[in-house]
Amino acid sequence: MNTRSLSTIYFSIGIIFIALETIELTWPAIVVKALIIPVLIFIYYRLVWNQLNGFHRTILSAFIFSWFGDVTLQLQQFNDLFFMIGLFCFLVAQVLYLIAFFSTPGRNILFFRKIYLVLPILLYGTVLLYFLYDGLGDMRIPVIIYAAVILAMLTAALNRQEKVNRKSYILVLIGAILFVLSDSMIAIDKFAYPFLLARVTIMTTYITAQYLIAVGCLKQFEIQLR
């Protein structure tokens, strides 16, 4: 099975999950959601297994922790403790992405020539946390830490500009932005203002984000998506 077919399966499973959750079929939705990231892991691994290096292992580890996060966040409806576990799993995933992006050899443009590019990220984080702050309660510190880490991940993606080819840079950057938007919507929906179609927009941006990051990382090594 080629990458195009596997990619179709990946997005199809995501659509099925969104449909199941929309009609509130709890357990089928949990099972289907648990299948999304494993397909992405399979897509990625089958293309890098013969040239597996530290970078690819880090990205694959980020996918694995994302999978743990997916499953545990889906279980939060039974116990709020699962939200904390899921948040921790995604925190680890973001740290792994951060390490992979910053460890890529090359010029760190944000530290030497384009530090001003960080300002919109800082502004976004400040405004978001200000909006959420009163509703966070006991989750204030964990959410602030997570926000800082995911915005650092976005900064690391932005910093890849002169380290990788343009296609890889753009795909990973868009993926990182979508990841930030997805997690922002989770926080807004949970702590500030529940909104219509929250799960649809959250999962659509999340699934797309993970896929774009995966493809962008493959393009970094000029790997053909055969």
N, C-alpha and C positions, 0 to 999 in steps of 0.2 A: 504494500500500500504506500502510495507516494505522499509527500508532505501536503499537497493540495487537498487530498482526500481526508487526511488526518486533521487538517485545519478545519475542514467542513464539519467533521465529527465534533471537534472541540467547540465550535460556535453553536452547533446544533444542540449539544448537551446543555450549554448555557441557556439557550432559548427555552428548552424543555423545562429546565429548573425554574426560570422566571415564570413560565406558564403555571407550573405546579404550585409555586408559592402564591401566585395571584389568586388561584382558586382554593388556596388554603388546604392543600393535601400535604400535611406536615411530614410524615415519614417518607413517602416517595420523594418529596423535595430534598430531604436530608440525604437520601441515598444518591440521588442524581447529582446533587452539588458535590458530593465526595468523589465524583468521577471526572470533574472538569479539569483540575490541575494535573492529575495523573496522565491525562492525554497530552497535555503540554510538556510534561516531563519526558514522555515517550518520544514526542516529536523532537525535542531538543537532544536527548541522549543518543538517538539513532543517528543523528548527524554529526555528533562530536566524539563518539565512543573511541574512534581510532586516533584521535588527537586530543584526548582528555588531558587538560592541564589545570593548574590552580584556579584560573579564572572560571573555567567551565564548571569545576566542582563547586565553587562559591555560588554561581548562579543556580545550579541544580539544588544546592542546599537551601537557597532562598525560596525556590519553588516548593520544596518539601515543607518548610516551615509555613509557607502560605497555605499549603493544603491542610496542615494541622489547624491553622487559624480559620480556614473556611468551615471545617467540620465543627470546631468548638463554638464559633460564633453562631452557627446555625442551631446549636443546642442551648443557647442562652434563654430561649423561651421556657425552658424547664428549670433553669437555675441561673441566677445572675452571676454566679462564680465563673461560668463558662465564658462570659464576656471578658473577664480579666485574663483568663487563660488565652483566649483568642487574641486579645490585645498584645499579650506578651509574645505569642508566636509571630504575629505580624511585625512586632518591634524587632525581633531577631531577624526576620526576613529583610526588613529595611536596612538594618545594620550590615547584613551580608551584601545587599545591593550597593550600599555606600562604599564598602571595602572594595568590591569588584570595580566600581567606576573610578574611584580615586587611585587605585593601585595600577590602573592601566598606564603604561609608560608614556611619557610625553610632557609637553609644557602645560603647567597649571595656570591657565589664563586668568582665572578669577583672583588669584593671589598677587599677580604681577602687573596685569594690564587692564583687566575688565572687572574690577571689584564692584563697580557700580551696578553690574548685572544682578548682584545679590540683593540689592535694595528692594525690588518688587517682591521678592520671595519673603524678605523680612516683613515688609508692609502687609502682605497677605496673611502671614502667620499672626501678626499682631492684631489685625482687624478680626480675624476668625476667633482667636482666643478671647478677645474683648466681648464679642457677640455671645460666645458660649459660657463665659466665666461664671455668671450667677447660677446657671443651671447645672454646673458640674458636680457640686457638692463634694462627697468623699472621693470622687474620681478626678478631682482637679489636678493633683500632682501627676498621676499616671497619664492623663490626657496631654498635659503640657509636655511631658517627656516624650511621648509618642509624636506629638506635633513637631517638636524640635528635631527629632531623628528623621522623620519622613521629609521635612523641608531640607535637611542636610543631604538626604538622598537625592532630592531634586537638584540641589546645588551641585552635587557630584556629577549628575547627568549633564548639567549645563557646562561643567568644567571640561567635558570630554571633547570640546569643539576642535582642538588642534591635536588631539591624540588619536582620533580614528577617522575613517572616511566619512563623507557627508551623509550617505544613506544610513549608516549605523548611528551616527550622531542624532539625526532627525528622528528616527524611529524610537530610539531609547528616550530621547527628551520628551516626545509626545506621550510615550507610555508613562513616564514618570509624572508628567503633568496630570494625566488622566487618573493615575493612582492617587495623587494628592486630592483631586476633585472628588473621587469616589469616597475616600476616607473622610473628607470634609463633610460630605452629604450624610455619611453614617453618623457623625458627631452632631450635626445640625438636627437630624431626624430624631436622635435619641435624647439629646440634652437640651434642645432649644425649641425647635419648631417642627413637629411631625408634619410631613407634607405628602400630598397625593403622588402616587407613583414613585415613592422613594426607593422601594426595592428594585424597580425596573431600571431607574437611572443609576443607582449604586452598582448593580451587577453588570449592566451594560458597559459602564466606564471601567469597572474592575477587570472584567474578562478581556476587554480590548487592551487595557494597559498591560496586563501580563503577557499577552500575545506579542504586542509591539516591542516590549523589552526583550523577549526571547528572540524574536527575529532580528532586532537591532544588534543584539550580542553575537548572533551567528554571522551577520553581515560584517561585523568588526574583523572577523577572520576570513572574510571572503568565502564563506561556506555556501555552497549552492543548495537551495531548498528543493532537492530532488525527491 
